[in-house]
């Protein structure tokens, strides 16, 4: 089982991301899902900048 997960790690991750995206589209709708994706990306971007600057160190 461990070999299976190691060999197919990337396809499994993208399948789960696709499932999450499909659930968001079905429950929230297209534009709200796009807004969630943009805000998550913006939050990750700000997080990387804060990490590089070292504000919380």
Secondary structure in CASP SS format (residue, H / E / C, confidence):
PFRMAT SS
TARGET T0000
AUTHOR 0000-0000-0000
METHOD secondary structure of the structure
MODEL  1
X C 1.00
X H 1.00
X H 1.00
X H 1.00
X H 1.00
X H 1.00
X H 1.00
X C 1.00
X H 1.00
X H 1.00
X H 1.00
X H 1.00
X H 1.00
X H 1.00
X H 1.00
X H 1.00
X H 1.00
X H 1.00
X H 1.00
X H 1.00
X H 1.00
X H 1.00
X H 1.00
X H 1.00
X H 1.00
X H 1.00
X H 1.00
X H 1.00
X C 1.00
X H 1.00
X H 1.00
X H 1.00
X H 1.00
X H 1.00
X H 1.00
X H 1.00
X H 1.00
X H 1.00
X H 1.00
X H 1.00
X H 1.00
X H 1.00
X H 1.00
X H 1.00
X H 1.00
X H 1.00
X H 1.00
X H 1.00
X H 1.00
X H 1.00
X H 1.00
X H 1.00
X H 1.00
X C 1.00
X C 1.00
X C 1.00
X C 1.00
END
